[in-house]
Amino acid sequence: MSHTVHPYSHRLGILRDWKSRWFAAPGKYQNFLKSDVLIREYLEKRLHGHHVSALDFERSADTLKIIIKTARPGMIIGRNGEGHAKLRKDVFDFARRNNITLLENLKIDIEEVRYPEADAAIVAQMIAEGLEKRMPFRRVLKQTVEKVMASKEVQGARIGISGRLGGAEMSRSEEIKKGNIPLQTFRADIDFAKERANLPYGVIGIKVWIYKGEVFERKPKAF
């Protein structure tokens, strides 16, 4: 048995925070959890191709806030905020179809990812797009890892893909690595993401690790 752990969950409470942040009153936990899971799955499909890095959920007594972190905020917001309003309406329609109780005070915040090449989720989506356009997988891996390492924040990158690469009969794995990836160091800021590229001859799995240096101390906020 391997002892591999997820790099994100490995650092929960140390460098990372939970992606759903709320406390539930007695009897409400099940409904809140169901709504979070279903809405997250719906938004991942709805915003496919918009380079979404993360979806965070925050709840208070009367408010549900969904934070969408993306490299393409303009595509989601739309002209004069039309896309934002439509997205909010679509979430309410989805909740009604699936018998999810949503608070009327729903907020959707859209945050821009300033350095997309240093974000593992966005890099994995870029690789999937390249593979789905039938580009040679070795060229996609090489070009992507060079783009990632060109970012000033990044100190190491590792990309692995597996499946019927190049349309071969047997599946296999390929990997490319540059710099350091200290997976066992708690203070190492390692971003990790998984993605799937859907091709005519099968699915190719993609994994991306990006190392952004060590975090020794959080600087206190200036008031």
C-alpha positions in Angstrom: 0.0 0.0 0.0 1.3 3.4 -0.9 1.4 6.2 1.7 0.5 9.0 -0.7 -1.5 11.9 0.7 -3.2 14.8 -1.0 -0.9 17.8 -0.9 -3.8 20.2 -0.1 -5.4 18.2 2.7 -1.9 17.4 4.1 -1.5 21.2 4.8 -5.0 21.9 6.1 -4.8 24.2 9.1 -1.1 24.9 8.5 -1.0 26.7 5.1 -4.5 25.9 3.6 -8.0 26.7 4.7 -11.1 24.6 4.1 -13.0 25.3 0.8 -16.4 25.4 2.7 -16.3 27.6 5.8 -19.4 27.5 8.0 -21.0 26.1 11.1 -24.4 24.5 11.0 -27.2 24.6 13.6 -28.4 21.1 14.8 -30.3 19.4 12.0 -29.0 21.6 9.2 -25.6 20.1 8.5 -26.9 17.5 6.1 -28.8 20.0 3.9 -25.8 22.5 3.9 -23.4 19.7 2.9 -25.7 18.4 0.1 -26.2 21.9 -1.3 -22.4 22.7 -1.2 -21.6 19.5 -3.1 -24.3 19.8 -5.7 -23.8 23.5 -6.4 -20.0 23.0 -6.6 -20.5 20.2 -9.2 -22.9 22.4 -11.2 -20.6 25.4 -11.2 -17.6 23.3 -12.3 -19.6 22.2 -15.4 -21.3 25.5 -16.0 -17.9 27.4 -15.9 -15.9 24.9 -17.8 -13.4 26.7 -20.0 -13.4 29.9 -17.9 -10.1 28.9 -16.2 -11.7 28.7 -12.7 -9.0 28.1 -10.0 -11.3 27.5 -6.9 -14.8 27.7 -5.6 -15.1 28.7 -2.0 -18.3 28.7 0.1 -19.0 30.8 3.2 -22.2 30.9 5.2 -23.5 33.1 8.0 -26.9 33.0 9.7 -28.7 34.5 6.7 -26.1 34.6 3.8 -24.5 32.2 1.4 -21.4 33.6 -0.3 -19.8 31.8 -3.3 -16.3 33.0 -4.1 -15.2 32.2 -7.7 -11.5 32.6 -8.3 -10.8 32.8 -12.1 -8.2 34.0 -14.6 -11.0 35.2 -16.9 -13.3 37.3 -14.7 -14.6 39.4 -17.6 -16.0 36.3 -19.3 -18.1 35.4 -16.2 -19.2 39.0 -15.3 -20.1 39.9 -18.9 -21.0 43.3 -20.3 -22.5 45.6 -17.6 -22.7 42.6 -15.2 -25.2 40.6 -17.3 -23.3 37.4 -16.9 -23.1 37.8 -13.2 -26.9 38.2 -12.9 -27.6 35.3 -15.2 -25.2 33.1 -13.2 -27.0 33.9 -9.9 -30.4 33.2 -11.5 -29.1 29.8 -12.9 -27.9 28.8 -9.4 -31.4 29.5 -8.0 -33.0 27.5 -10.9 -30.6 24.6 -10.3 -31.4 24.7 -6.5 -35.1 24.6 -7.2 -34.9 21.7 -9.6 -32.8 19.7 -7.1 -34.9 20.6 -4.0 -32.0 22.5 -2.4 -33.0 25.2 0.1 -31.1 28.3 -0.8 -31.0 31.5 1.2 -32.5 34.5 -0.6 -29.4 36.5 0.3 -27.0 34.7 -2.1 -23.8 36.6 -3.0 -21.4 35.6 -5.8 -18.0 37.2 -5.6 -15.6 36.9 -8.5 -11.9 37.3 -7.8 -9.2 37.5 -10.4 -6.2 35.2 -10.3 -3.2 37.5 -10.9 -0.7 34.8 -11.9 -2.5 32.0 -13.8 0.7 30.2 -14.7 1.4 29.7 -11.0 -2.0 28.2 -10.3 -2.1 24.4 -10.5 -5.8 24.1 -11.4 -5.6 26.6 -14.3 -2.4 25.0 -15.6 -4.1 21.6 -15.6 -7.0 23.1 -17.6 -4.6 24.6 -20.1 -3.0 21.2 -20.6 -6.4 19.6 -21.0 -7.3 22.2 -23.7 -4.0 21.5 -25.5 -4.6 17.8 -25.5 -8.2 18.1 -26.6 -7.0 20.2 -29.6 -5.0 17.1 -30.6 -1.6 18.8 -30.0 1.4 16.4 -29.4 1.4 15.6 -25.7 5.2 16.0 -25.3 5.1 19.5 -26.8 2.2 20.4 -24.5 4.1 19.2 -21.4 7.4 20.9 -22.4 5.7 24.3 -23.3 3.6 24.3 -20.2 6.4 23.5 -17.7 8.5 26.3 -19.3 5.6 28.8 -19.0 5.1 27.8 -15.3 8.8 28.0 -14.4 9.0 31.5 -16.1 6.7 32.8 -13.4 8.6 34.6 -10.7 6.7 32.9 -7.8 7.4 29.4 -8.9 10.4 27.4 -7.7 9.5 24.0 -9.0 6.9 22.2 -11.2 5.9 18.7 -11.9 3.3 17.5 -14.5 2.1 14.0 -15.0 -0.3 12.6 -17.6 -1.6 9.1 -18.1 -3.9 7.3 -20.5 -3.8 6.4 -24.2 -1.2 9.0 -25.1 -1.0 9.7 -28.8 -3.8 7.3 -29.4 -1.7 4.3 -28.5 -3.4 0.9 -27.9 -1.9 0.6 -24.4 -2.2 3.3 -21.7 1.0 4.6 -20.2 2.3 7.5 -18.1 4.6 10.4 -18.9 6.0 13.0 -16.5 8.1 16.1 -16.7 9.7 17.9 -13.7 11.7 21.0 -13.2 13.0 22.5 -9.9 12.1 21.2 -6.4 8.9 19.6 -5.2 9.3 18.9 -1.4 6.1 17.0 -0.8 6.8 16.0 2.8 7.6 19.5 4.1 4.6 21.1 5.8 5.7 24.7 5.3 6.3 24.1 1.6 3.6 26.0 -0.4 2.6 23.3 -2.9 -0.4 23.8 -5.2 -1.9 20.6 -6.6 -4.7 19.9 -9.0 -6.2 17.0 -11.1 -8.0 17.4 -14.5 -9.3 15.1 -17.2 -8.9 15.6 -21.0 -11.7 13.9 -22.9 -10.4 12.6 -26.3 -12.1 10.5 -28.9 -10.1 7.4 -27.9 -10.4 7.8 -24.2 -9.8 10.0 -21.1 -6.3 11.2 -20.2 -5.7 12.1 -16.6 -3.6 15.1 -15.7 -1.9 15.9 -12.4 0.0 19.2 -11.7 2.2 20.1 -8.7 3.6 23.7 -8.4 6.0 24.7 -5.6 6.1 28.4 -4.6 8.6 28.4 -1.8 8.5 27.9 1.9 6.1 29.9 4.2 7.8 30.5 7.6 5.5 33.2 9.1 2.3 34.9 8.3 2.8 38.7 8.2 0.3 40.5 10.5 -2.2 42.7 8.7 -1.6 46.4 8.9 -4.5 48.3 10.5 
